[in-house]
Amino acid sequence: MRIFLLLCVGLSLAFHLQAQTPGGNGGAGRRGGQQTNVGHFYGRVVDAKTNKGLDGATVELMGSRYDSVTHAQKQVAVRTILTKANGDFSLENLPIFGNYTLKITAVSYDGYDQPVKFDMKAVAQAKSALSGAGAQGDQSQGGGAGMSQILDAIDKDLGNIKLKGNVTQMSDVVITATPPAYKMAVDKKVFNVDKSIVATGGMATDVLKNVPSVNVDIDGNITLRNQTPQIFVDGRPTTLTMDEIPADAIESIEVMTNPSSKYDASGGGGGIINVVLKKNKKVGYNGDFRAGIDSRGKLNGGGDLNLRQGKFNIFVNGNLRQRKSLSTGTLNQTNLDSAGRNFYYTHQTTNNTSFGHLGFVRAGIDYFLDNRNTLTLAGNYFKGVFNNDDNYYSTTNYDGTNYPTYADSASTFAEFGSNQSTFQNKQGELDYKHNFAKSGHELTADANISGSNNNTNQVIDYFITHPELAQNPIQDYYYPENIYSHGSSNNYNFQADYVNPFTETSKLEAGARAQISHQVSQNVYQNSSDSGKTFVSDTLLNNNFNYTQHVYAAYAQFSSTLTKKLSYQAGLRGESSGYVGTLYSNTTPQTFTHNFPLSLFPSAFLSYKITDRQSLQANYTRRINRPGFFQLSPYVNRADSLALSQGNPDLVPEFTSSYEVNYQNDYKGGSFLGTVYYKHTTNLITRNVITQLLPGETDSSNIYTFQNAQSSDVYGLDLTNRYNITKWLDVMLNVIVYDSHINAGNLAGLTNESQFSYFGKMNVNIRLPLNFSVQLNGDYQSKTIVPPNSGGGGRYGGMGAPVSTANGYIKPIGGFDFAVKKEFFKNKAGSITFNMQDVFRTRVNESISTSKVVLLDYSRIRDPQFMRLTFAYRFGKMDMSLFKKKNMKQDQDNGGGMDAGGGTGGGTR
C-alpha cells in the first residue's frame, strides 16, 4: 500500500513539476489547473503552562482562491475542525501548493495565527533524486529515498502548539480568563450581564441598576447622568420597555454617554443604552435552562438554545414568569387660589397590588451564504397580562384662615380601581452583511418592523362624602365609572451602513436610515347615575388620537491616526422629521401638523495616547430629543383624579450640545475612567400645571402637561474605577457630581431653578472557596432636580410617581442589594443563585413639586426586601459529528481544496 501511495504521489508531482513555469507557481495556480490534494498537516494544541491538550479548540486553515467574478484572489476557509480530547488535530487531503494561514481559537485563551506551508524545496530535491534514479535505472536507493522525502514533505507535523491564557488588555479591563464584569473605554462602557448575579431571574431594569452612571427608580424610570437616555436593542431603537426584557435574555449592556454622528441623534443629552441580547455562534450546539421562585411564591423559567451547523446558525430564547408587585404611598397636596394663597389641603394614602404573567420569546437564524455574505432573520414576541387593584383614600380640609366660611368643612374621598391590561409586542428583522476582501471593509443593511398593542379595561368606584354647607350643599354619593382603552403602534425602520478602512490608520463610515411610526390611542368612558345599574357612554370624554411620525437621516464620519499618539474622528449627520396627529372626539376632528426642517448634528472626537496605558480624549456632539406620543396627545388621562395629565401637540424638539473630556488609565489590576462634561439644551421639554375647564365640568381642573422651557445647563464630573484588590475580591466604584440649572422663567408659574447633586454606586464581587461567590451592590442619590422627560415608569407596578414640574426635586434615596451564588457539576455547569433587593427597605421615592396652583409632597415604596431563588444549568459540549458533516459539505463546495496561488481546481473529493 505504501509503495502504491508513493507511486501515486510521484506521478502527480511529476505532472505538476513538469508543468511549472520558471519563477512561477506553475499551472496549478491557473484557473482550471489540476490539484494535488494529498497534503496533511497535523499536531496538538496544548496549554502553555500545563502542556495539557485542549479539547474543543477551533482549528481553521485559511488559503486563497481565485474569484471568477472579481478576477482576484480571496481568502477562504480550506478546513475547519475541533481538536480531540487530547488536543490532537488532523487536516487531510490538502493541496500541497500555495501558502496557508493556521488559526486556532479556544475559550479563555489567546488566539494563534501563523503562516504554514509544505516544504516544496524538499519536494523539488526529491523530484531530482527521482529523475536521477530513473536515468540510472536504479529505483531501489535514490528513487526510494526520494519518495520517502516527498512523503515527509507533504505529511507535516506542526508539533505542539501552545496557547496562552487570556491576559490583561490595554483597551479593556480584562482581569481573568472569563469575560470581565465591566469593561471601560472612552467611547462606551460594556457591562457583562452574566456577572450580575443580583439581577438573576429579574428583568432588564434589574440589570441596569448595577450599571455605572445609570440610575433606575422604583418605577423603572431610567436615567443616565440624571437625563433620560434612548434605549436600543441590538443596536437599533426599540418599542420594548426594559420591564419586558428578561435579564436572562441579555448578553451585555453598552452605555454611550456621548454617541457620535453614526448613531441616531434622538434622545437628547441622555445618550444611548444598548441592550445586546444573547446569540451564540459557536459551532455545534449549546444552551441552558433555568427555573426560579420569588418571595411571593411566583414562578419563572426559561432557556436558550443555539445550533450551528454548516451554513446555518439557529438561536432560540424563551422566558415565562409570574409576577406580583406591592406598593404603598402617601401624597400631601396643597391647592392654591388665584392669589397664590392656600385654598385647601388633601392627604391621600394609596395601596396598589399588581399581579399577572408575561412571556418573552426570541428566535432567529443566520444563513452564511459564503464566507463574505450573511443573512439574518430574527424576531421577538412578548405578551403580558396584568391585573391592578388601586385603592386611594383622601381627606380634604379647607384653609380656615383664608376661607373662614369653609373652616369647619371637610370631605372624604375613596377611590377603588381595578383594571386588567394586556400587552403584546412583535418585532421582526432581516439583516444582510457583506464583507469585502479587505479586512474591516463591509456593507450592512437591515429592515426592522415592529408592532405593539395594549388593551385596558378599568373599573373605578368613587365614594365621596361632603358636609352639607349652606353655600354649597352636596349630598354623599357613589359614582362608578368604566374606562376602556386601546393603543397600538407600528414602526418601520430601514438602515444601511458602509465602512471602508482606506489604510490601517484611516477609515470612512457612512449610512442612511428611514423611520416611520404610526400610533393610535382610543379611550371610551362610561359612567352611571344609578349606582352602577346602567352605564352610559360619555361622548364628551371619548376620544381617538392617531399619530404618524417620520424621520429620515444620513451620516458620514471619517477617522484617522495622525501620529502614533494622536488620532481624530469627525462626523456629520443630517435628519429631517415631521408628524401629523388627529384627535377625533365629539367635536370636529382636530389635526396637528409639524414638519421640522433638515437639522445637522456634527460630532468630533480627538484622542491622545499619553502612554501605552493612559489616554486622553475630548469630544463634542449635537443631539435632538423629539416629543413622544404621550407628550403630544391632547387626551386627558383621568386615571388619578388628583393628578390629571395631558399632552401638548404644540411641543417642539429640544436640542442638546454635549462636551466631554475623558481620561483613562489602565493600570495593573484595574482601570480608571474620569469624565468632565457639560450639556446645554434649548427648548427643554418639561412639565407644568395649567388650569383648564374640561368638557362637561363646571369648575376648572388642574392638569399636568408638557411645555418647552427656555433652556437647561448641566456641569458634571463622572469618575469610575474598577480594581482587583486580590484574586478573590474586586470592587467597582462610580461617583458623579453635577450642577443642574433649568431656565423655566418663560413658563407661567415657574421660575429658574438650580441644584448641586451627587450620585454614587458600588459593586463588590467576592469569590469564596467551594465555588461560592457573593455580590454586594449599593447606590445613593442626593437631592436632585427631577430629570427632564422622566416618568411613566414600568407597566407592571401599578401607580407611579405623580408627575412633577421644572420647579420640583427628588429627595435623597439609596439602597443595598445582595446575592450569593453556588456553582457545581463538571465545568460549573449548574448553579443556584439567591438574591435580595432593597435589603434595608431604604429605597423610598420622595419628591416635591411646586407650581402656581398646586404644591405636592409625595412618598412611595415598592417591593422592598424582594427575594428570588434561581437554578440554572448549562449544556452543549460541541458535537464533533456536526463538524464531520460540515467538512464533507465544505469539501464538496471547495472542490476538495484550493489552487496554488488561489485558483479553483478540479481536485478530488
Secondary structure, 3 states (H helix, E strand, C coil): CHHHHHHHHHHHHHHHHHHCCCCCCCHHHCCCCCCCEEEEEEEEEEECCCCCECCCCEEEEEEEEEECCCCEEEEEEEEEEECCCCCEEEEEEEECCCCEEEEEECCCECCEEEEECCCHHHHHHHHHHHHHHHHHCCHHHHHHHHHHHHHHHHEEEEEEEEECECCCCCCCCCCCCCCCCEEECCCCEEEEHHHCHHHCCCEHHHHHCCCCCEEECCCCCEEECCECCEEEECCEECCCCCCCCEHHHEEEEEEECCCCCCCCCECHHHCEEEEEECCCCCCEEEEEEEEEEECCCCEEEEEEEEEEECCEEEEEEEEEEEEEEEEEEEEEEEEECCCCCEEEEEEEEEEEEEEEEEEEEEEEEEEECCCCEEEEEEEEEEEEEEEEEEEEEEEEEECCCCCHHHCCCEEEEEEEEEEEEEEEEEEEEEEEEEECCCCCCEEEEEEEEEEEEEEEEEEEEEEEECCCCCCCCCCCEEEEEEEEEEEEEEEEEEEEEEEEEEECCEEEEEEEEEEEEEEEEEEEEEECCCCCCCCEECCCCCEEEEEEEEEEEEEEEEEEECCCCEEEEEEEEEEEEEEEEEEECCCCCEEEEEEEEEEEEEEEEEEEECCCCEEEEEEEEEEEECCCHHHHCCCEECCCCCCEEECCCCCCCEEEEEEEEEEEECCCCEEEEEEEEEEEEECCEEEEEEEECCCCCCCCEEEEEEEECCEEEEEEEEEEEEEEEECCEEEEEEEEEEEEEEECCCCCCCCCEEEEEEEEEEEEEEEECCCEEEEEEEEEECCEECCCCCCCCCCCCCCCCCCCCCCCEECCEEEEEEEEEEEECHHHCEEEEEEEECCCCCCEEEEEEECCCEEEEEEEEECCCEEEEEEEEEECCCCHHHHHHHHHHHHHHHCCCCCHHHCCCCCCC
